Amino acid sequence: MHAEPLAPPSKTLDGGPWWRELNRYHWFILFVAALGWLFDTMDQQLFNIARVPAIRALMSEETKGKPDAEVQATIREGAGNATAIFLIGWGTGGLLFGILGDLIGRARTMMWTILLYSIFTGLSAFARGFAEFAAYRFLTGLGVGGEFAVGVSLVAEVMPDRARPFALGLLQALSAVGNIAAAVAGIVLACLARAEIISEAWRLMFVVGILPALLAVFVFLRVKEPERWRQAAARYTLRERIRAYFGEIIQSPRWAKNALVGMILASAGIIGLWGIGFFSIDLQRYVFRTRFMAEGISGPDLNFRVDLWASLTSVMLNMGGFFGIYAFSLVTSRVGRRPAFAVTFILAMLSTILVFGAFQSEVDVFWMIPLMGFCQLALFGGYAIYFPELFPTRLRSTGTSVCYNVARFVAASGPALLGRLGSRVYGGLPEPLPMRYAGMTMCAVFLVGLFVLYFAPETKGRPLPE
C-alpha cells in the first residue's frame, strides 16, 4: 500500500477549536476508522441483546422439563460462558492483529479484521447448538479484538498532535452509536416477532452483523498507510523487524511497564463493563419478567415485552456512554489523563452499585441506566486516547493491543464469575437477588484500576513517543 499524501503541516490554533486543524484527508481517516469501530461495537451489542434468547433456544432440550429456577440458572451460566469464550477470542485476535498492524500495516490489517467479525457474526445466526454458537462467537471475537488497536493507531498517527485526543475521543464515542444501532435493530425485530412475521428474532440480529463486510472493500481501496508507520517500516526489512520486534516490548523497561499498567487499567474497565455493566440488560430481563408474570402476562406477549425493554435498556446505556466517552476527552485535555481516570473509576463503581442494588421499574431505565453508561463507558474514551500515547510508532499497534486485549483474557473471567456467583454463591435467593448481589460484589474491580494509576505515566501535552 502507498502512504497517504503528505499534507503541509497544520498551523497550531491554540485559541480555536481542535477540528480547525484537520484537512480533508484527516476527516476521511477519522470517518473510516470510526465507521469500522462503530460496526465492530454494533456486532458486540447484537450479541449482548440476543445472548439470553439465543442460549434459551439452543439449550432448550437440555432444560426441558426442569423447574423454572433451575432453567434460569442454566441460562445465566450458559450466557456467562458464551461471553467468556467471546472475550477469549477477542483477546487472541487483538494480540494477533495488533502485531500484524505493526508488521504489515494498519489499513490492510483493519480490512481483515472487519471481514472476520462480519462473516462469523452472520454465521452465528445458523448455530444449531451451544458448542457451535460458542465457536462462532470465538471467531467473531478474533476480528472484533483486532480492529480497535489498528484503528486507533491509524487515527493517532495521522492526526495533528493537538487534535489527537479529541479525534480519538470522538472515534470512541461513535462506538456508542453502533451499540444503539444494534438496540434499534433488536426493537424492530422484536416487533416483527410479535407480529409473527418472523419466528426467532435473535437469529436475524446476527444476520444484520454481516453488513460491515462492505466496509472492508472500501478500506482496501482507499485508506493508505500513515506516514509515521511507512517511515518506521522503511528502516528495516520485514525479516529484521520480525526478529527484533518480539523481544522489544518485553525487554525495554519503559515499554514493558507501560504495557503492564495499561493492561491492568483496561482489565478493570472491561470486567466492569462486560462482566457487570452489560449484564444490566439481563438484570432488567429478570426484574421485568418476574413482574410481568405476576401480572398474568405469558407466552409470546411476555417475551415481546421483555425483549422490547431489553433493547430500550441497551439504547439508554449507550446514549449515556456516548456523552461519557466524549466528556472524558474534554476533561482529560484540561486536568490530565491520571486525574480523569481516577474520577471516572470512582463514578463507575458507585453508579454500577446503584443500578444493581436499586433497579426496579421502567422509570429507572431512563435515568439509572444512562448514568451507569456515562460513567462506565467514559473509561473506554480514556483507553482510546491514552494507550497510543504510551508506545512508539514501531510498537504502537502491538502495545495498544497488549493493553486492551491481554486484558480480555483477564476479563473473560468476569462474566463467568458473575454467572457462578449468581448461580452458586447467591443461588438460593429469589430472583433477581442472585444477579444483584453478584454485580455489586464484583464492583470491587474498579478499585484495582484506581490503585494502578499511581504507577501510570502522565502523557497530557506530550508528543507521541518515538
Secondary structure, DSSP 8 states (H G I E B T S, - for coil): --B----------TTS-GGGG--HHHHHHHHHHHHHHHHHHHHHHHHHHHHHHHHHHHTHHHHTTS-HHHHHHHHHHHHHHHHHHHHHHHHHHHHHHHHHHHHH-HHHHHHHHHHHHHHHHHHHTT--SHHHHHHHHHHHHHHHHHHHHHHHHHHHHHS-TTTHHHHHHHHHHTHHHHHHHHHHHHHHHHHHHHTTS-S-HHHHHHHHTTTTHHHHHHHHHH--B-HHHHHHHHTS-HHHHHHHHHHHHHH-HHHHHHHHHHHHHHHHHHIIIIIIGGGHHHHHHHHHHHHHHHTT--HHHHHHHHHHHHHHHHHHHHHHHHHHHHHHHHHHHHH-HHHHHHHHHHHHHHHHHHHHHH--SHHHHTTHHHHHHHHHHHHHHHHHHHGGGGS-GGGHHHHHHIIIIIHHHHHTHHHHHHHHIIIIISTTS-TTHHHHHHHHHHTTHHHHHHHHGGG----TT-----
